[in-house]
């Protein structure tokens, strides 16, 4: 039953991305060429909503359905985040897809995105292989 609720939330998220045109390759290219503020508007809405949500989770000491306190650990800065962000951004600019909209693009009929999906799986597999070699 829990998996069905996750599926339902995923469908709602996909519909929101589709209606907001966040899965459009053309919208993403407009963003990277600074030709439209559309995608930036989505981000400028999502970041404060996420920040306020995290603030409320911490401040109100929200608990899970099992009664456990939701704890969000603070992460220290690591320079690898910059490198990873650049790689992520280049991939996003080239393919027009990031992990969130990727599934919505496939569900919306943009079947060429399956190549991006397979590439993301391959990248995850390579990361898993390299993880033991990376510094802490």
Secondary structure by P-SEA (a helix, b strand, c coil): caaaaaaaaaaaaaaaaaaaccccaaaaaaaaacccaaaaaaaaaaaaaaaaaaaaaaaacccccccccbbbbbbcccaaaaaaaaaaaaaaaaccccccaaaaaaaaccccaaaaaaaaaaaaaaaaaacccccc
